[in-house]
C-alpha cells in the first residue's frame, strides 16, 4: 500500500509534491479537511441566499466588481470565467508541471477558506491519481490576481472542455468524459473564481526549479572537484577553520563536500609540496560561489514551503459574515526569489566555463594544450568551450528579472503585477543551459583526468569518472563531440552523476553532505 499524503492537514514540501505527481505517494483529502471544506461551501450558500454582496460570489470580476449578478446567474458566471480566462498562448507546459499545479491547488483549496465543493476537489484528485493532466499553454499569466489564464486552462476539463494528456495521448475533455463515463462538474457559486485564483503556475515551476537547481548544485561540486584534481589544485581552501570565521551555511556546506570528496586522493598527495602559491578563483573560491548559489536555493525552498501550504485565492471566506477581498494571489513573494535563483543558477555556469578554460590552456604540468596530444591537425576540445561560452552569454541575457517589471491590467484595477510566471519559466530555462555548460566541463574534466594516470583520485571522484567513461570514450583524435556533450548533459540532467557520487559515498562511508542533509534537502 502506498504511503498517503493528507491534503489540507499534512505539510506539503517540494519533495512530497514531486512524489505525489510521480505516483510514489497517494494524495487524499483528510477527514478534518473535508469538514472545513464543507463548512466553507455551506457559508457561500448562506451568502447567496442572504443576497449579501461579495466579490466573485455574486459580482463580476476585476473592473466588473460593481456589477451585481443575480442568484440564478451565479452558476453561469462560474462556467463563463473558466471559458473567458482561457487565453493562454505558446508552447504547452510539461505534463509534470501540469500535475504539480493540480496538486498544489488541491492543497490550497483543502484549507477550507475558498468555498469549493468536495465533489469538485474529488474530481481534481481523480485527475491527479489517474494521471489525466490538463494541457496548459505556458504564456498568459502576469502573476497577480492569480495565474488566471494557465489555471483556467487547467480546469477546463472539469466541464468537458480543453484537453488532457491521458495514457500517452492528448485528447479533448469531452473524449475523456466519454472514455471514463464522467460527467461535467456542477460548479457552484465562487468555485470558478477559486479555481483560477492562485499562484499554482508560479509555484509548480518553483518546485521543479528547486529540484533541478539542487541537482546542478550537487553536480557542479562533483565536476568542479574533478577539474581541481586534473589541474593539480589545492584542497587547503576548503578547510573547515577557514569557513567557520565567515560562516555562511552554503559556503560551509560546499567546502565540507569538496574536502570530503577529495580525501584519500593520490593525485592531491602527489603535489602537496609543489611551489604553487594559490589557485585561480574558479578553483579555490568554489565554496564561496557555489555556496552563494546554495544560499539562494535554500531561500527559494524555504519560501516555497510557505507558499505550498498557503491559501492564495480570493476572496477568502472566514464566515458568512466575514469575507475578505485581499491580495494573497499576488506572486511577488515567489517572483523575487525565483529571479534570485535565476542569477544563482547562471553563476554556476559562469564559473564552470572558467574552469573549462583552465583545463584547455595547457599551462598545468601533464595536461596538453586543448587536452589532446596531437593538435594542429586536431582541434582537440577547443570548440566545446565555444558552446559553453555561448550558453554563458545567453544566460546573462536571461538574468534580467521579470519581477522588476509591472504592466497594469484589468482596466487599472490590477495596477501592479508580479510577472512571477515568467520568473518561474525563466529560471528553468537558465537551469537547462547550465546543465549543458556543466556537460562541457564534465567531458573536459574526464579527458584531463586520464592524463593523471596511473595516479588515482579519491573514491567518489574515481567512481564518477568511471561512470562517465561507460558512455564517453577518451578522445585521441577529433570526432563529433556533440554526441559526447549530449551524453554528458543527459547524465547530469537525469541525476545519474549525483546518484553515482551518492552511491560511492555510501560504499566508502564518506560524508559528502556536510553533515546537514535536512538543511539542503527537498523535504
HUNOR-V142135 format. One record per pair of residues at least 6 apart in sequence whose ideal C-beta (glycine too) atoms are under 7 Angstrom apart, sorted by the first residue. I is the first residue (numbers start at 1). J is the second residue. Records with the same first field share a line. If there is no record, write none. Layout:
I: J ; J
This chain:
2: 25 ; 26
3: 25
4: 25 ; 26 ; 28
5: 16 ; 20 ; 25 ; 27
6: 28 ; 30
7: 27 ; 28 ; 29 ; 30 ; 33 ; 106 ; 107 ; 110
8: 29 ; 30 ; 33 ; 36 ; 107 ; 110 ; 111 ; 112
9: 30 ; 32 ; 33
11: 309
12: 107 ; 308 ; 309
13: 305 ; 522 ; 523
14: 207 ; 210 ; 211 ; 301 ; 304 ; 522
15: 522 ; 523
16: 25 ; 523
17: 100 ; 103 ; 104 ; 207 ; 308
18: 207 ; 211
19: 25
20: 27 ; 103 ; 128
21: 96 ; 99 ; 100 ; 103
26: 129
27: 103 ; 106 ; 125 ; 128
29: 110 ; 121 ; 125
33: 110 ; 112
34: 118
36: 112
37: 110 ; 112 ; 116 ; 118 ; 121
38: 118
39: 112
40: 112 ; 113 ; 114 ; 115 ; 317
41: 115 ; 116 ; 117
43: 115 ; 317 ; 319 ; 320
44: 57 ; 115 ; 189 ; 190 ; 317
46: 320
47: 54 ; 57 ; 320
48: 57 ; 58 ; 71 ; 74 ; 189
53: 59 ; 68
54: 315 ; 323
55: 65 ; 315 ; 325
56: 190 ; 193 ; 315
57: 74 ; 189 ; 190
58: 68 ; 69 ; 74
59: 65 ; 66 ; 67 ; 68 ; 69
60: 67 ; 69
61: 81 ; 193
62: 410 ; 413 ; 414
63: 410 ; 411 ; 413
69: 77
74: 189
75: 187 ; 188 ; 189
77: 192
78: 187 ; 189 ; 191 ; 192
79: 159 ; 187 ; 192
81: 192 ; 193 ; 196
82: 152 ; 155 ; 156 ; 159 ; 192 ; 196
85: 148 ; 149 ; 152 ; 196
86: 149 ; 152 ; 153 ; 156
87: 140 ; 149
88: 136 ; 137 ; 139 ; 140 ; 149 ; 150 ; 153
89: 137 ; 139 ; 140
90: 137 ; 138 ; 139
91: 138
92: 135 ; 136 ; 137 ; 138
93: 136 ; 138
95: 133 ; 165
97: 204 ; 205 ; 208
98: 133 ; 134 ; 136 ; 154
99: 128 ; 133
100: 204 ; 207 ; 208
101: 154 ; 200 ; 201 ; 204
102: 124 ; 127 ; 128 ; 154
103: 128
104: 200 ; 203 ; 204 ; 308
105: 124 ; 198 ; 200
106: 121 ; 124 ; 125
107: 308 ; 309
108: 198 ; 310 ; 311 ; 312 ; 313
109: 116 ; 121 ; 194
110: 121
111: 311
113: 311 ; 316 ; 317 ; 318
114: 194 ; 311 ; 313 ; 317
115: 190 ; 191 ; 194 ; 317
116: 191 ; 194
117: 188 ; 191
119: 185
120: 185 ; 187 ; 191
123: 158 ; 185
127: 133
132: 164 ; 166 ; 176
133: 164 ; 165
134: 153 ; 154 ; 156 ; 157 ; 162 ; 164
135: 162 ; 163 ; 164 ; 165 ; 170
136: 150 ; 153 ; 154
137: 153
138: 425
140: 149 ; 150
141: 147 ; 148 ; 149 ; 150 ; 201 ; 421
142: 407 ; 409 ; 417 ; 419
143: 202 ; 331 ; 335 ; 417 ; 418 ; 419 ; 420 ; 421
144: 329 ; 330 ; 331 ; 414 ; 417 ; 418
145: 197 ; 329 ; 410 ; 414
146: 196 ; 197 ; 198 ; 199 ; 313 ; 329
147: 198 ; 199 ; 200 ; 201 ; 202 ; 421
148: 196
150: 201
151: 195 ; 196 ; 198 ; 200 ; 201
152: 196
153: 162
155: 195 ; 196
156: 162 ; 173
157: 164 ; 173 ; 176
158: 185
159: 184 ; 185
160: 173 ; 174 ; 177 ; 184
161: 173
162: 173
163: 170 ; 171 ; 172 ; 173
164: 171 ; 173 ; 176
166: 176
176: 182
177: 183
194: 313
197: 313 ; 314 ; 329
198: 312 ; 313 ; 329
199: 307 ; 312 ; 329 ; 331 ; 334
201: 421 ; 424
202: 331 ; 334 ; 420 ; 421 ; 424
203: 304 ; 307 ; 308 ; 334
205: 424 ; 425 ; 428
206: 300 ; 304 ; 334 ; 338 ; 424
207: 304
208: 428
209: 338 ; 341 ; 424 ; 427 ; 428 ; 431
210: 297 ; 300 ; 301 ; 304 ; 522
211: 522
212: 428 ; 431
213: 297 ; 341 ; 345 ; 431
214: 297 ; 522
215: 495 ; 498
216: 345 ; 348 ; 431 ; 434 ; 435 ; 438
217: 290 ; 293 ; 294 ; 297 ; 348
218: 498
219: 438 ; 492 ; 497 ; 498
220: 290 ; 348 ; 352 ; 438
221: 254 ; 257 ; 258 ; 290
222: 261 ; 464 ; 497 ; 501
223: 438 ; 441 ; 442 ; 445
224: 286 ; 355
225: 258 ; 261 ; 262 ; 461
226: 445 ; 449 ; 461 ; 464 ; 465
227: 355 ; 359 ; 441 ; 445
228: 283
229: 265 ; 267 ; 268 ; 449 ; 452 ; 457 ; 461
230: 359 ; 367 ; 445 ; 448 ; 449 ; 452
231: 283 ; 358 ; 359 ; 364
232: 271 ; 364 ; 365
233: 279 ; 283
234: 279
235: 259 ; 262 ; 268
237: 284
238: 255 ; 258 ; 259 ; 287
240: 256
243: 251 ; 252 ; 255 ; 287
248: 291 ; 295
249: 295 ; 298 ; 519
250: 291 ; 292 ; 294 ; 295 ; 298
251: 287 ; 288 ; 291
252: 514
253: 291 ; 294 ; 514 ; 516 ; 520
254: 286 ; 287 ; 290 ; 291 ; 294
255: 287
256: 514 ; 515
257: 512 ; 514
258: 286 ; 287
260: 510 ; 511 ; 512
261: 458 ; 460 ; 461 ; 512
262: 268 ; 458
263: 458 ; 510
264: 458 ; 459
265: 457 ; 458
266: 455 ; 456
267: 452 ; 455 ; 457
270: 455
278: 284
280: 358
282: 351 ; 354 ; 355 ; 358
283: 355
289: 347 ; 351
290: 348
292: 344
293: 344 ; 347 ; 348
294: 520
296: 340 ; 341 ; 344
297: 341 ; 344
298: 520
299: 337 ; 340
300: 337 ; 338 ; 341
303: 333 ; 334 ; 337
307: 333 ; 334
311: 328
312: 328 ; 329
313: 329
314: 325 ; 326 ; 328 ; 329
315: 323 ; 324 ; 325
316: 323 ; 324 ; 326 ; 328
317: 323
318: 324
330: 418
331: 418 ; 420
332: 403 ; 418 ; 420
334: 420
335: 403 ; 418 ; 419 ; 420 ; 423
336: 403
338: 420 ; 423 ; 424 ; 427
339: 401 ; 402 ; 403 ; 423
341: 427
342: 398 ; 399 ; 426 ; 427 ; 430
343: 399
345: 427 ; 430 ; 431 ; 434
346: 395 ; 396 ; 399 ; 430
348: 434
349: 391 ; 392 ; 395 ; 433 ; 434 ; 437
350: 392
352: 437 ; 438 ; 441
353: 388 ; 389 ; 392 ; 437
355: 441
356: 385 ; 388 ; 440 ; 441 ; 444
357: 385
359: 367 ; 371 ; 444 ; 445 ; 448
360: 370 ; 371 ; 381 ; 382 ; 385 ; 444
362: 368 ; 369 ; 370
366: 451 ; 452
367: 448 ; 451
369: 375
370: 379 ; 380 ; 381 ; 382
371: 380 ; 381 ; 444 ; 447 ; 448
372: 378 ; 380 ; 381 ; 475
378: 477 ; 478
379: 478
381: 444 ; 447
384: 440 ; 443 ; 444 ; 481 ; 485
385: 440
387: 440
388: 437 ; 440
391: 433 ; 436 ; 437
392: 437
394: 433
395: 430 ; 433
398: 426 ; 429 ; 430
402: 419 ; 422 ; 423 ; 426
403: 418 ; 419 ; 420 ; 423
405: 419
406: 416 ; 417 ; 419
407: 417
408: 414 ; 415
409: 417
435: 489 ; 492 ; 493
436: 489
438: 492
439: 485 ; 488 ; 489 ; 492
440: 485
442: 468 ; 488 ; 492
443: 472 ; 484 ; 485 ; 488
446: 465 ; 468 ; 469 ; 472
447: 474 ; 475
449: 465
450: 474
456: 462
459: 504 ; 508 ; 510
460: 501 ; 504 ; 505 ; 510 ; 512
463: 500 ; 504
464: 497 ; 500 ; 501
467: 497 ; 500
471: 487 ; 491
472: 484 ; 487 ; 488
491: 497
501: 512
505: 511 ; 512
